[in-house]
């Protein structure tokens, strides 16, 4: 039976991780989920205490509602690419589903993903909806329903068969930021990317923190810098200076 391994990289996500895990259980069928793998990059805010009281590499029960779903908690070096690759190495499912801790996929997301894979679409994402009413974020969300490469990003989540993920070589750990887009670029080159027209709801917390136009400007700058040939180190340096 086709099963999905959900992989969630976290770093100080005490405010969202339990809510996300319950959302995943409530909006999917346990027959489709191999396990949920949470990969911690060094949280110091109580995230691990919420999950289990300590990091461990065996299935745990978060609460009564989650008793029948294996939740595996792993430690990793900091960095989403490294964390997601760490999770993929122990994943039992034939489909990997990479998800940010503040992104909540639609009801029956698991079946939508399996349907696409069975129809020959080996990788893709959901369209996006920010939890914010600003007109630009609503427009940006609306645009994610289209297949245009410029409308893609890690916040939309990423499903990919394990076979294809291993063939590509996983996430490029040389990229501290932009790692999602590097993988997406490889998938577009292979003409293997499907946008599922169902809304995944994600947090606009970084836009609220830095300002919508300021943060959007920096994201556009990073995108253009990469298009012009900037290295992974140059992108990370810009990110640290203006965003991190």
C-alpha positions as CSV (number, residue, x, y, z in Angstrom):
1,X,0.0,0.0,0.0
2,X,1.2,3.5,-0.8
3,X,2.1,5.4,2.3
4,X,3.3,8.9,3.1
5,X,6.1,9.9,5.5
6,X,5.5,13.4,6.7
7,X,8.8,15.2,7.6
8,X,8.7,18.4,9.6
9,X,11.9,20.3,10.3
10,X,11.6,22.5,13.4
11,X,13.6,25.1,15.4
12,X,11.9,26.7,18.3
13,X,8.3,25.8,17.3
14,X,6.7,25.4,20.7
15,X,3.8,27.7,19.7
16,X,2.8,25.6,16.6
17,X,4.0,22.0,16.7
18,X,1.3,20.4,18.8
19,X,-1.4,22.2,16.9
20,X,0.1,21.1,13.6
21,X,0.4,17.4,14.6
22,X,-3.2,17.3,15.7
23,X,-4.3,19.0,12.5
24,X,-2.4,16.4,10.4
25,X,-4.1,13.6,12.3
26,X,-7.6,15.1,12.1
27,X,-7.3,15.8,8.3
28,X,-5.8,12.6,7.1
29,X,-6.5,8.8,7.2
30,X,-4.1,6.8,9.3
31,X,-4.1,4.1,6.6
32,X,-2.2,6.5,4.3
33,X,0.4,7.8,6.8
34,X,3.5,5.7,7.5
35,X,4.7,8.1,10.2
36,X,5.3,11.7,11.1
37,X,8.9,12.5,11.5
38,X,9.8,15.7,13.4
39,X,13.5,16.7,13.0
40,X,14.7,19.2,15.5
41,X,17.7,21.5,14.7
42,X,18.4,22.5,18.3
43,X,15.3,24.0,19.8
44,X,15.6,25.8,23.2
45,X,12.0,26.9,23.7
46,X,10.4,23.7,25.0
47,X,9.5,22.2,21.6
48,X,10.9,18.9,22.6
49,X,9.3,18.9,25.9
50,X,5.9,19.4,24.2
51,X,6.7,16.4,21.9
52,X,8.2,14.0,24.4
53,X,10.1,15.5,27.2
54,X,13.3,14.5,25.4
55,X,14.6,13.9,21.9
56,X,14.3,10.2,20.9
57,X,14.4,8.1,17.8
58,X,11.4,5.8,18.6
59,X,7.7,6.3,18.0
60,X,6.0,8.2,20.8
61,X,2.4,9.1,21.6
62,X,1.8,12.9,21.8
63,X,-1.7,12.5,23.2
64,X,-4.6,10.1,23.2
65,X,-5.8,11.5,19.8
66,X,-2.4,10.6,18.3
67,X,-1.9,7.1,19.8
68,X,-2.3,5.2,16.6
69,X,0.1,7.3,14.6
70,X,3.8,6.9,14.9
71,X,5.5,10.2,15.7
72,X,9.3,9.9,15.5
73,X,11.5,12.7,16.9
74,X,15.0,13.1,15.6
75,X,17.9,15.4,16.3
76,X,19.9,16.9,13.5
77,X,22.4,19.7,12.8
78,X,20.7,23.0,12.3
79,X,19.6,23.8,8.8
80,X,16.4,22.8,7.0
81,X,18.2,20.9,4.2
82,X,20.1,18.8,6.7
83,X,17.1,18.3,8.9
84,X,14.9,17.2,6.0
85,X,17.5,14.9,4.6
86,X,17.9,13.3,8.1
87,X,14.2,12.6,8.2
88,X,14.2,11.2,4.7
89,X,16.8,8.6,5.6
90,X,14.6,6.9,8.2
91,X,11.3,7.4,6.3
92,X,9.3,4.2,5.7
93,X,6.8,5.7,3.2
94,X,7.2,5.6,-0.5
95,X,6.1,9.2,-0.7
96,X,7.9,12.0,1.3
97,X,5.9,15.0,2.3
98,X,8.0,17.9,3.6
99,X,6.1,20.5,5.6
100,X,7.0,23.6,7.5
101,X,5.8,23.8,11.1
102,X,3.5,26.8,10.5
103,X,1.8,25.4,7.4
104,X,-1.5,23.5,7.7
105,X,-2.5,21.4,4.7
106,X,-6.1,20.9,3.5
107,X,-8.5,18.2,4.6
108,X,-7.7,14.9,3.0
109,X,-4.2,16.2,1.9
110,X,-2.9,12.6,2.1
111,X,-5.4,11.2,-0.4
112,X,-4.9,14.2,-2.7
113,X,-1.1,13.5,-2.8
114,X,-1.6,9.7,-3.3
115,X,-4.0,10.4,-6.2
116,X,-1.5,12.6,-8.0
117,X,1.3,10.1,-7.6
118,X,-0.9,7.3,-8.9
119,X,-1.7,9.5,-11.9
120,X,2.0,9.9,-12.7
121,X,2.7,13.2,-10.9
122,X,5.7,12.2,-8.8
123,X,6.2,15.6,-7.1
124,X,4.4,18.8,-6.4
125,X,2.8,21.0,-3.8
126,X,-0.5,22.7,-2.7
127,X,-1.6,26.2,-3.5
128,X,-1.1,28.6,-0.7
129,X,-3.3,30.9,1.5
130,X,-1.7,33.2,4.1
131,X,-3.6,33.8,7.3
132,X,-3.5,37.5,6.7
133,X,-5.9,39.9,4.9
134,X,-3.4,42.3,3.3
135,X,-4.2,42.6,-0.4
136,X,-0.7,41.7,-1.5
137,X,-0.6,38.5,0.5
138,X,-4.1,37.6,-0.8
139,X,-2.8,38.3,-4.4
140,X,0.4,36.3,-3.8
141,X,-1.7,33.4,-2.5
142,X,-4.0,33.5,-5.5
143,X,-1.1,33.3,-7.9
144,X,0.2,30.1,-6.3
145,X,-2.6,28.1,-8.1
146,X,-0.7,28.5,-11.4
147,X,2.2,26.4,-12.5
148,X,4.6,29.3,-13.0
149,X,8.0,28.6,-11.5
150,X,8.2,32.1,-9.9
151,X,5.2,31.2,-7.7
152,X,6.8,28.3,-5.9
153,X,8.3,28.1,-2.4
154,X,8.8,25.8,0.5
155,X,5.8,27.3,2.4
156,X,3.5,25.5,0.0
157,X,4.9,22.1,1.2
158,X,6.5,19.5,-1.0
159,X,5.5,16.0,-1.9
160,X,7.9,13.7,-3.8
161,X,8.3,10.0,-4.2
162,X,11.2,8.7,-2.2
163,X,12.6,7.1,-5.4
164,X,12.8,10.4,-7.2
165,X,14.1,12.3,-4.1
166,X,17.0,9.8,-3.8
167,X,17.6,10.0,-7.6
168,X,18.0,13.8,-7.3
169,X,20.2,13.4,-4.2
170,X,17.9,15.0,-1.7
171,X,18.1,18.6,-0.6
172,X,21.4,20.4,-1.3
173,X,22.9,20.9,2.1
174,X,25.2,23.6,0.8
175,X,22.2,25.9,0.9
176,X,21.3,27.2,4.3
177,X,18.4,29.1,2.7
178,X,16.7,28.6,-0.7
179,X,17.1,24.8,-0.4
180,X,13.4,24.2,-1.3
181,X,13.8,26.2,-4.5
182,X,16.9,24.3,-5.5
183,X,14.9,21.0,-5.3
184,X,12.0,22.6,-7.1
185,X,14.3,23.7,-9.9
186,X,15.4,20.1,-10.4
187,X,11.8,18.9,-10.5
188,X,10.8,21.6,-13.1
189,X,13.8,20.5,-15.2
190,X,12.4,17.0,-15.2
191,X,8.9,18.3,-15.9
192,X,7.8,16.6,-12.6
193,X,5.8,19.1,-10.7
194,X,2.1,19.3,-10.0
195,X,0.3,22.0,-8.1
196,X,-2.7,20.6,-6.3
197,X,-5.5,23.1,-6.4
198,X,-6.4,22.9,-2.7
199,X,-5.4,25.5,-0.2
200,X,-2.7,25.0,2.4
201,X,-2.9,27.7,5.1
202,X,0.4,29.2,6.2
203,X,1.4,31.8,8.8
204,X,2.3,35.3,7.7
205,X,4.3,35.8,11.0
206,X,7.5,36.8,9.2
207,X,5.7,39.4,7.2
208,X,4.2,40.7,10.4
209,X,7.6,40.8,12.1
210,X,9.6,42.5,9.3
211,X,6.9,44.3,7.4
212,X,5.2,43.0,4.3
213,X,6.9,45.2,1.7
214,X,10.3,45.1,3.3
215,X,10.3,41.3,3.6
216,X,8.9,40.8,0.1
217,X,11.6,43.1,-1.3
218,X,14.3,40.9,0.3
219,X,12.7,37.7,-1.0
220,X,12.6,39.1,-4.5
221,X,16.3,40.2,-4.2
222,X,17.3,36.7,-3.1
223,X,15.4,35.3,-6.0
224,X,17.1,37.6,-8.5
225,X,20.5,37.1,-7.0
226,X,20.2,33.4,-7.5
227,X,18.9,33.9,-11.1
228,X,22.0,36.0,-11.7
229,X,24.3,33.3,-10.4
230,X,24.9,34.1,-6.7
231,X,26.4,31.3,-4.7
232,X,24.8,29.6,-1.7
233,X,27.2,31.5,0.6
234,X,26.2,34.9,-1.0
235,X,22.5,34.2,-0.5
236,X,23.0,33.2,3.1
237,X,25.1,36.2,3.8
238,X,22.3,38.5,2.4
239,X,19.7,36.7,4.4
240,X,21.7,37.0,7.6
241,X,22.2,40.7,7.1
242,X,18.6,41.7,6.3
243,X,16.3,39.0,7.6
244,X,17.7,36.6,10.1
